[in-house]
Amino acid sequence: MSPRREHRLVFLLNVAQRRLQRWVASQNERNGAMPAQSGLLFILGKQDGVLMGEAGSALDLGPPGISGLVDRMSAAGLIERRADPDDGRA
């Protein structure tokens, strides 16, 4: 593939990503879940009880981001926050 065609492919992938993000955000009105919330629910659906750090890594969120997301979703009754029994502080 020529460099010019590679640049075009990257451009088209970026356009597709932005359009997909806009579409997912527009679905919020229908299903009530934001994209990050949907991502966390998907992760929890695959592995219940996942650690916050693991979920944050999967969603590309740092500790403050995943903590805030979990707090908001807990307050909305979408998920339940539990202490890790292996933590030693619990």
PyMOL commands that set and color helices and strands:
alter all, ss='L'
color gray80, all
select helices_A, chain A and resi 3-26+28-31+35-46+52-59+63-75
alter helices_A, ss='H'
color red, helices_A
deselect
rebuild
show_as cartoon
